[in-house]
Amino acid sequence: MSTVLTEAPVETTTAPAREPWSAIFALARFESRKLLLRVPVLFMLAAYVAWIVWRTKSDWYGYPALQDVDRSTQMGPLLVGFAVLLCVNQAVLRSRRHDTERLFGVLVLEPWRRAAAHALSILPVTGLVALGVAAQFGWQAVKSTAVGHGSVGELLVGPLCVLLCGAIGLLMARLVPKPFAIPVAAVLLLVFSVLAPVSTGGGATAWLTPIVGEGSSKTIPSELIGRPAVSHSLYLTGLALALALLAVLISKGRTKTSTAVLAGSLAGAIALGVVGGVGQAAGVSSETVAARTRATLTPQKDQTCVRHGGSMYCAFPEWVPRTATWADVTDHVQSLAGGTAQTQKLLVRQRVDARYGMEADGAIDPSTTPNQVTVRTMWGGPRTPEFSAAVASVLVLGNEKAGGDLCDGRMVTIMWLALGWTSDPVSELRAVRLSDTVTGSSIVLSPTNGMSMTAGQTSVVRELIAAGPSKVTPKVKAHWAELTSPKVTTAKVAELLGVKAPGGTDKCE
């Protein structure tokens, strides 16, 4: 009898196929969570939120123009961007610091795939910044007092800066894997972002920087701004993608196929950046230049006129809803006046010097047209008493030009009309004066040229404010002809209105 021994068959199993892209996304999710929980990022996100609240509550005095709001969203994200630059760099170099780089050789992910995962980890924090930008812009846009139109290109700049900062941190970790590299990169980025546009004078080269400011704080119609916002966003997108792809491309472990795909993608990103760069360097179109000149010199060709009460209000189309607010101020001023000024029909026209776009400010010459009042594109805060003073001066003097040569007691009448109806006339007096004081001599601001106000006139105006409209207004109406007579003295005005007369004579400085 023989025994046949048969070896048991060896159980074979098939190893699961590698799924490198799934692993890349898994690592990207892990790194994005870790990035969002880093103390520098959390701190800067909190600072960014505080910055949004502070800017949104204090800017534009409650009367925003959305073509200004979109640009105001750009500087805050740099706070988050610098933190992302630091933390992405540290995340990439984590294995070097902990001496675990050699252990990655047994994992699915080659170095270039790990770099790709780190690049993808920047997207969630970029998305959070995009939500912050949307919240900041939306907070202003939903106000009933908002006018104008925002630009998507301008709104994208903030999130794209965060993406660019993360790409710089990733690339620096591959090129210079040393701790000292990041402070140097942060300083260079700060110079590149903030100081370079100033040194280049705001020309075409300034648009190579992430954020491009303006030399003017005025507001102009959105179609006259002429900033290449869309091209600049394309440029920033191409630059951020190119830096991230370059970091992946120079990492090890690539196959010929992956190298070819990455090289092609890098070429596409560079092409996108070049297209955006060429577009943003083209300058302002001749059509926009012509439109700016027309809006400055002959605004009536572009404006819509609306009648409120007995006066006409002409504004650029975006500001037409605000004419009712201007009319309310005009009505209050006229309610304190006497004689024919109470019912005088005025032409309130919006004027702006848009010839230089957002690069410089230009003064607006006072109008010599009888009964025409200038109103600017900005409103709220000190702009309201400035317009009120302009209306009062036209009612008293007949035109805006005469206000620049005024040096007599009629200035008291003008300031009473401008301030007597307000809820806090002392604060409005301070706001409308160049010196921000309620004593001494100063220049009273207006939409065009300012008016000179002596120390004696200031004293009489304060006495009138203290007396209140119930006592002063009847006297103003009763003595209107004398109060608006040329060369009436400040002392005479004080006598007619029953308040203490100042010492000395009228003398404008």
Phi and psi in degrees as a GROMACS rama.xvg file:
@    title "Ramachandran Plot"
@    xaxis  label "Phi"
@    yaxis  label "Psi"
@TYPE xy
-121.118  149.783  SER-2
-110.736  128.105  THR-3
-99.0526  118.064  VAL-4
-94.9469  123.984  LEU-5
-116.442  126.146  THR-6
-67.3522  136.341  GLU-7
-66.183  137.459  ALA-8
-63.3477  139.49  PRO-9
-78.3244  126.51  VAL-10
-73.9845  123.972  GLU-11
-110.536  142.104  THR-12
-126.953  148.437  THR-13
-96.2219  121.726  THR-14
-64.5737  138.683  ALA-15
-61.578  142.105  PRO-16
-64.5383  144.377  ALA-17
-70.0393  141.441  ARG-18
-122.84  77.5463  GLU-19
-62.1156  -36.6165  PRO-20
-68.4615  -36.8019  TRP-21
-63.0879  -38.6011  SER-22
-67.2741  -37.6721  ALA-23
-61.1365  -46.1177  ILE-24
-67.049  -35.8208  PHE-25
-64.357  -44.7098  ALA-26
-65.5116  -37.9606  LEU-27
-62.2162  -41.195  ALA-28
-63.2199  -42.3556  ARG-29
-62.8191  -47.2702  PHE-30
-68.3429  -34.3834  GLU-31
-66.9278  -40.9693  SER-32
-62.8373  -43.9556  ARG-33
-64.3377  -37.7432  LYS-34
-65.1894  -42.8401  LEU-35
-68.4339  -21.3492  LEU-36
-97.1841  -0.90215  LEU-37
-67.8513  140.825  ARG-38
-58.7429  -45.3852  VAL-39
-60.0548  -39.9495  PRO-40
-68.7295  -44.9077  VAL-41
-60.8137  -42.7378  LEU-42
-63.5471  -44.8782  PHE-43
-71.2953  -31.9855  MET-44
-64.4739  -41.527  LEU-45
-64.6042  -41.3785  ALA-46
-64.0197  -36.672  ALA-47
-64.9891  -43.0484  TYR-48
-62.5397  -43.2664  VAL-49
-62.8195  -38.7728  ALA-50
-63.7166  -41.0556  TRP-51
-61.2671  -47.281  ILE-52
-62.5253  -44.796  VAL-53
-63.0898  -47.3437  TRP-54
-65.3994  -42.7829  ARG-55
-69.9086  -33.0216  THR-56
-79.2122  -27.7641  LYS-57
-104.077  -21.3254  SER-58
-80.3613  146.394  ASP-59
63.6448  10.688  TRP-60
52.0147  29.5133  TYR-61
86.0564  4.86891  GLY-62
-128.52  72.2434  TYR-63
-78.6856  148.479  PRO-64
-106.704  120.756  ALA-65
-65.3214  -23.3504  LEU-66
-72.2673  -11.0117  GLN-67
-96.7396  -33.65  ASP-68
-63.2791  -40.2698  VAL-69
-61.1431  -39.8881  ASP-70
-71.7419  -28.016  ARG-71
-70.9006  -9.12663  SER-72
-85.8546  -0.0990836  THR-73
-89.3131  -33.7633  GLN-74
-75.8992  -37.2656  MET-75
-55.4938  -45.531  GLY-76
-59.7222  -19.6462  PRO-77
-62.2244  -29.4569  LEU-78
-57.4618  -47.8363  LEU-79
-69.4433  -36.7177  VAL-80
-59.5334  -43.115  GLY-81
-65.0496  -37.4686  PHE-82
-67.0942  -39.3804  ALA-83
-64.9318  -41.4379  VAL-84
-56.2031  -47.0501  LEU-85
-64.5708  -48.7303  LEU-86
-74.617  -34.3004  CYS-87
-65.1765  -43.0848  VAL-88
-59.3213  -45.1493  ASN-89
-66.0681  -35.1852  GLN-90
-65.5779  -41.1966  ALA-91
-66.0238  -36.5226  VAL-92
-89.9193  6.07041  LEU-93
-57.7672  -43.2959  ARG-94
-66.1703  -30.0543  SER-95
-70.792  -43.0743  ARG-96
-64.5167  -37.037  ARG-97
-96.5471  5.38563  HIS-98
55.3076  46.1506  ASP-99
-116.363  10.5496  THR-100
-60.2453  -38.873  GLU-101
-68.6162  -21.5551  ARG-102
-74.4634  -20.1033  LEU-103
-70.6876  -12.6667  PHE-104
-65.137  -21.9162  GLY-105
-92.2999  -0.0202815  VAL-106
-94.2527  168.617  LEU-107
-65.6404  -36.6076  VAL-108
-86.8115  122.405  LEU-109
-75.0178  164.897  GLU-110
-53.7205  -39.1969  PRO-111
-68.4296  -32.4717  TRP-112
-71.9298  -34.8738  ARG-113
-64.8716  -38.4144  ARG-114
-62.7899  -39.9044  ALA-115
-63.4346  -38.1962  ALA-116
-64.7646  -40.4458  ALA-117
-64.407  -36.995  HIS-118
-63.6653  -42.0226  ALA-119
-68.4784  -26.5494  LEU-120
-67.1008  -14.9119  SER-121
-76.4653  -22.4323  ILE-122
-63.5646  -42.1239  LEU-123
-60.815  -44.2609  PRO-124
-67.8581  -32.896  VAL-125
-63.3211  -39.5281  THR-126
-63.7072  -37.6792  GLY-127
-64.243  -40.2873  LEU-128
-65.8063  -38.0599  VAL-129
-60.976  -38.6985  ALA-130
-64.8856  -37.9876  LEU-131
-63.4651  -42.3534  GLY-132
-61.8498  -44.5253  VAL-133
-63.0104  -39.1209  ALA-134
-66.7619  -43.5007  ALA-135
-63.2603  -44.6029  GLN-136
-70.2364  -43.0731  PHE-137
-64.5939  -34.2901  GLY-138
-57.748  -40.5933  TRP-139
-79.9615  -36.9272  GLN-140
-66.361  -30.2486  ALA-141
-79.5103  -8.69924  VAL-142
-68.4104  139.039  LYS-143
-66.5607  -18.6401  SER-144
-89.5331  -2.97744  THR-145
-71.9229  144.246  ALA-146
-133.501  168.348  VAL-147
85.4834  -171.09  GLY-148
-138.231  136.951  HIS-149
-87.7134  168.145  GLY-150
-116.158  128.162  SER-151
-61.9893  -38.436  VAL-152
-58.8333  -41.6328  GLY-153
-68.0942  -37.9676  GLU-154
-69.0716  -25.6734  LEU-155
-78.0455  -15.7916  LEU-156
-61.4049  -44.7722  VAL-157
-58.4054  -56.3022  GLY-158
-59.3983  -37.9639  PRO-159
-66.3472  -30.3374  LEU-160
-65.3958  -38.3527  CYS-161
-64.789  -43.6634  VAL-162
-61.3591  -40.9862  LEU-163
-65.2038  -41.6416  LEU-164
-61.7613  -43.3304  CYS-165
-62.5346  -39.82  GLY-166
-65.5062  -37.3162  ALA-167
-64.6001  -43.55  ILE-168
-60.9619  -40.5479  GLY-169
-65.6353  -46.0038  LEU-170
-66.1235  -40.142  LEU-171
-62.8592  -34.5263  MET-172
-65.8769  -30.4935  ALA-173
-83.0985  -36.4829  ARG-174
-83.7984  -45.6063  LEU-175
-130.902  83.0588  VAL-176
-77.6221  57.8482  PRO-177
-128.334  146.923  LYS-178
-61.54  -32.7837  PRO-179
-70.9956  -14.6092  PHE-180
-67.5155  -34.0693  ALA-181
-71.0777  -45.4661  ILE-182
-56.9211  -39.6522  PRO-183
-63.1298  -44.0444  VAL-184
-63.8363  -38.5878  ALA-185
-65.2686  -41.7381  ALA-186
-64.7332  -44.0893  VAL-187
-61.8896  -40.5709  LEU-188
-66.1619  -38.1897  LEU-189
-62.4045  -45.3024  LEU-190
-62.9826  -43.4979  VAL-191
-63.7309  -34.5928  PHE-192
-85.094  -38.0559  SER-193
-111.345  -47.4989  VAL-194
-84.5677  -32.7766  LEU-195
-60.6199  -41.9492  ALA-196
-60.3796  -31.4802  PRO-197
-70.366  -43.9133  VAL-198
-69.5372  -28.4103  SER-199
-87.1619  -2.18719  THR-200
74.0049  17.0949  GLY-201
76.0548  17.4356  GLY-202
-79.3999  -163.151  GLY-203
-62.1193  -34.4638  ALA-204
-67.6605  -22.9632  THR-205
-63.3741  -26.8634  ALA-206
-75.6305  -2.99659  TRP-207
-77.4402  -15.2925  LEU-208
-84.4835  156.911  THR-209
-62.2237  -43.3028  PRO-210
-121.652  127.563  ILE-211
-116.221  114.336  VAL-212
-85.9654  -169.581  GLY-213
-130.212  160.994  GLU-214
-91.2502  4.76199  GLY-215
-132.117  149.773  SER-216
-110.016  6.27239  SER-217
-76.029  166.157  LYS-218
-110.986  131.398  THR-219
-127.774  161.632  ILE-220
-52.8008  142.78  PRO-221
-59.5049  -33.7476  SER-222
-74.2603  -7.9132  GLU-223
-102.481  -2.92164  LEU-224
-65.5747  -47.5436  ILE-225
73.5539  15.668  GLY-226
-80.9025  134.359  ARG-227
-79.4299  63.9884  PRO-228
-64.8973  -43.2346  ALA-229
-66.0106  -44.9424  VAL-230
-62.0628  -37.907  SER-231
-66.4345  -38.1243  HIS-232
-64.766  -39.7262  SER-233
-62.5279  -41.2248  LEU-234
-61.3408  -47.2747  TYR-235
-65.0776  -38.7945  LEU-236
-62.2696  -48.2165  THR-237
-61.6589  -40.3717  GLY-238
-65.6636  -45.6893  LEU-239
-63.6548  -44.5586  ALA-240
-63.8422  -39.9943  LEU-241
-63.8993  -42.9736  ALA-242
-66.1457  -41.5305  LEU-243
-65.8133  -44.7312  ALA-244
-66.3446  -35.6962  LEU-245
-63.4485  -40.4571  LEU-246
-62.2765  -38.9151  ALA-247
-69.6367  -40.1517  VAL-248
-66.1991  -35.296  LEU-249
-85.0558  -2.29706  ILE-250
-78.8751  156.895  SER-251
-83.9527  171.684  LYS-252
89.1637  12.1731  GLY-253
-84.3005  148.55  ARG-254
-90.3509  172.443  THR-255
-63.294  -37.8897  LYS-256
-65.5921  -47.1699  THR-257
-64.8358  -35.8542  SER-258
-63.229  -43.0749  THR-259
-64.3788  -41.9355  ALA-260
-64.5543  -44.3846  VAL-261
-65.4663  -41.1849  LEU-262
-63.2636  -40.5891  ALA-263
-64.8257  -41.2047  GLY-264
-64.6714  -40.087  SER-265
-62.5168  -42.2942  LEU-266
-62.1576  -39.823  ALA-267
-64.0313  -41.775  GLY-268
-64.4543  -41.2495  ALA-269
-64.0144  -41.3565  ILE-270
-61.5293  -41.12  ALA-271
-62.5371  -42.6599  LEU-272
-64.3956  -38.9962  GLY-273
-66.0672  -42.781  VAL-274
-58.8111  -46.2716  VAL-275
-64.6244  -40.474  GLY-276
-64.2509  -41.6782  GLY-277
-66.1828  -41.4832  VAL-278
-63.5254  -39.1187  GLY-279
-78.1354  -17.0097  GLN-280
-89.3345  -3.45422  ALA-281
-69.5079  -21.2758  ALA-282
84.1099  -175.936  GLY-283
-80.5974  134.866  VAL-284
-68.7424  156.261  SER-285
-63.5218  -32.2112  SER-286
-63.7737  -42.0954  GLU-287
-67.0146  -39.8497  THR-288
-60.3588  -43.9725  VAL-289
-65.0774  -39.9128  ALA-290
-65.6784  -37.5067  ALA-291
-62.9948  -44.5256  ARG-292
-63.5227  -41.8709  THR-293
-64.2614  -42.8584  ARG-294
-65.9139  -28.4812  ALA-295
-80.8923  -47.9373  THR-296
-91.3623  -33.1911  LEU-297
-133.55  65.8575  THR-298
-61.4585  -25.2155  PRO-299
-60.8127  -21.1065  GLN-300
-72.8204  -21.3464  LYS-301
-112.179  -3.72222  ASP-302
-99.8173  158.834  GLN-303
-110.434  132.686  THR-304
-106.872  136.215  CYS-305
-129.688  137.387  VAL-306
-95.5783  130.505  ARG-307
-126.865  116.683  HIS-308
65.205  -131.261  GLY-309
-94.5557  -3.70273  GLY-310
-107.658  158.583  SER-311
-108.908  137.095  MET-312
-122.457  116.795  TYR-313
-112.074  125.986  CYS-314
-141.681  158.436  ALA-315
-64.277  149.124  PHE-316
-49.34  -38.2462  PRO-317
-67.0019  -22.5175  GLU-318
-101.174  0.865895  TRP-319
-54.9532  -41.2709  VAL-320
-60.3148  -19.095  PRO-321
-87.8684  -6.04473  ARG-322
-62.8642  -31.1624  THR-323
-64.2672  -34.698  ALA-324
-67.3002  -42.2491  THR-325
-62.5336  -41.2915  TRP-326
-62.9331  -34.469  ALA-327
-63.6303  -42.1566  ASP-328
-65.117  -44.6036  VAL-329
-59.0903  -43.3269  THR-330
-62.9066  -40.0645  ASP-331
-65.2878  -41.8772  HIS-332
-63.4317  -46.2601  VAL-333
-66.958  -25.2493  GLN-334
-66.9334  -21.7037  SER-335
-92.1978  -12.4166  LEU-336
-82.4808  168.183  ALA-337
-122.763  -178.194  GLY-338
59.4931  -147.702  GLY-339
-73.2834  -14.1685  THR-340
-63.4042  -24.7499  ALA-341
-63.3228  -31.895  GLN-342
-118.033  11.6365  THR-343
-61.9916  130.394  GLN-344
-81.7074  124.725  LYS-345
-111.079  154.907  LEU-346
-112.313  106.815  LEU-347
-95.667  114.747  VAL-348
-118.876  133.096  ARG-349
-78.2326  131.649  GLN-350
-135.13  145.548  ARG-351
-154.42  145.161  VAL-352
-93.951  99.8472  ASP-353
-104.24  7.61912  ALA-354
-63.2053  -27.9669  ARG-355
-102.569  11.3593  TYR-356
60.4934  -133.839  GLY-357
-100.178  14.8234  MET-358
-88.0861  -24.9553  GLU-359
-157.947  159.686  ALA-360
-94.291  148.222  ASP-361
-132.904  137.859  GLY-362
-75.5014  150.301  ALA-363
-104.262  123.237  ILE-364
-69.6818  140.605  ASP-365
-64.105  147.085  PRO-366
-81.0959  143.414  SER-367
-98.3844  -0.788206  THR-368
-71.0043  127.183  THR-369
-58.6225  136.768  PRO-370
61.9464  24.908  ASN-371
-106.71  133.296  GLN-372
-119.638  136.112  VAL-373
-90.7716  136.987  THR-374
-126.657  139.926  VAL-375
-88.9876  178.891  ARG-376
-83.0575  -18.2855  THR-377
-97.0517  150.62  MET-378
-145.878  162.573  TRP-379
89.6367  159.147  GLY-380
62.0816  -134.597  GLY-381
-67.9342  -16.9299  PRO-382
-63.7784  -30.8023  ARG-383
-67.4357  -52.2172  THR-384
-66.0723  -27.1335  PRO-385
-62.5166  -45.866  GLU-386
-66.7189  -39.4403  PHE-387
-59.9281  -41.4015  SER-388
-65.6607  -36.0572  ALA-389
-65.548  -42.8302  ALA-390
-62.256  -45.4155  VAL-391
-62.1303  -41.7424  ALA-392
-65.2001  -37.8376  SER-393
-68.676  -38.0836  VAL-394
-64.5207  -35.2234  LEU-395
-85.7838  -41.7122  VAL-396
-101.447  -20.3829  LEU-397
101.449  -31.0795  GLY-398
-155.741  166.116  ASN-399
-70.8501  -35.8199  GLU-400
-58.6154  -36.1813  LYS-401
-64.7431  -22.4553  ALA-402
-65.4296  -29.2756  GLY-403
-70.6074  -21.875  GLY-404
-104.203  5.74634  ASP-405
-72.282  131.159  LEU-406
-153.937  60.2097  CYS-407
-155.916  -171.189  ASP-408
-66.3798  -13.9387  GLY-409
-63.3859  -20.7446  ARG-410
-61.7873  -34.557  MET-411
-65.115  -43.9691  VAL-412
-61.4109  -43.404  THR-413
-60.261  -47.1119  ILE-414
-69.5104  -32.0393  MET-415
-65.7569  -44.2234  TRP-416
-61.7488  -38.1686  LEU-417
-71.2946  -32.7849  ALA-418
-115.126  -22.4205  LEU-419
-61.7593  -23.3849  GLY-420
-90.6503  -10.0505  TRP-421
-78.4368  160.714  THR-422
-74.5043  -27.2813  SER-423
-136.707  75.4338  ASP-424
-63.5768  -29.8377  PRO-425
-65.4918  -44.3522  VAL-426
-64.6586  -38.3669  SER-427
-67.3442  -35.3072  GLU-428
-62.4357  -43.3552  LEU-429
-63.8999  -41.591  ARG-430
-68.0461  -31.6049  ALA-431
-87.5161  -7.79284  VAL-432
-98.8523  140.593  ARG-433
-60.8299  -32.0524  LEU-434
-82.6954  -7.98626  SER-435
57.7933  36.4774  ASP-436
-128.868  168.458  THR-437
-120.425  17.0157  VAL-438
-135.054  157.703  THR-439
75.4771  -176.267  GLY-440
-85.1864  156.744  SER-441
-169.331  174.506  SER-442
-99.8315  129.279  ILE-443
-88.79  122.167  VAL-444
-76.5183  151.764  LEU-445
-151.947  171.318  SER-446
-60.1636  -23.7354  PRO-447
-114.865  -126.028  THR-448
-73.5955  148.646  ASN-449
-77.3629  169.237  GLY-450
-120.096  144.608  MET-451
-85.8355  136.416  SER-452
-129.464  120.562  MET-453
-79.818  168.946  THR-454
-64.2778  -38.3949  ALA-455
-65.6926  -41.1189  GLY-456
-65.1853  -37.6118  GLN-457
-62.1321  -41.3625  THR-458
-63.0948  -43.3357  SER-459
-66.4019  -41.4209  VAL-460
-60.8591  -40.1332  VAL-461
-66.2217  -36.4274  ARG-462
-63.6455  -39.8864  GLU-463
-66.3598  -40.1195  LEU-464
-63.1641  -41.4609  ILE-465
-65.6913  -35.3612  ALA-466
-68.9745  -35.0053  ALA-467
93.1233  155.659  GLY-468
-64.6399  -29.4547  PRO-469
-62.986  -31.4659  SER-470
-92.6153  -34.5842  LYS-471
-84.5954  -41.9698  VAL-472
-57.5623  -45.675  THR-473
-58.7634  -37.0802  PRO-474
-70.4417  -36.3542  LYS-475
-62.5945  -44.2317  VAL-476
-67.5346  -37.5893  LYS-477
-70.799  -33.9012  ALA-478
-111.394  27.458  HIS-479
-56.5693  -45.2503  TRP-480
-60.9848  -41.2196  ALA-481
-72.6176  -38.2759  GLU-482
-67.2093  -24.9719  LEU-483
-107.56  11.1554  THR-484
-73.8268  135.526  SER-485
-56.4665  140.207  PRO-486
68.4673  15.0683  LYS-487
-64.6006  136.844  VAL-488
-82.6509  159.254  THR-489
-64.5938  -37.2596  THR-490
-63.0184  -39.8879  ALA-491
-66.5467  -40.5665  LYS-492
-61.0757  -43.0101  VAL-493
-62.0852  -40.3061  ALA-494
-64.3037  -44.9563  GLU-495
-64.2066  -33.4996  LEU-496
-94.8897  0.736433  LEU-497
74.6063  33.4732  GLY-498
-123.895  170.133  VAL-499
-65.1945  130.549  LYS-500
-82.002  144.608  ALA-501
-79.1619  159.792  PRO-502
-82.1934  157.329  GLY-503
83.0876  -177.003  GLY-504
-109.668  166.058  THR-505
-68.4272  126.418  ASP-506
-148.754  107.103  LYS-507
-82.2164  139.404  CYS-508
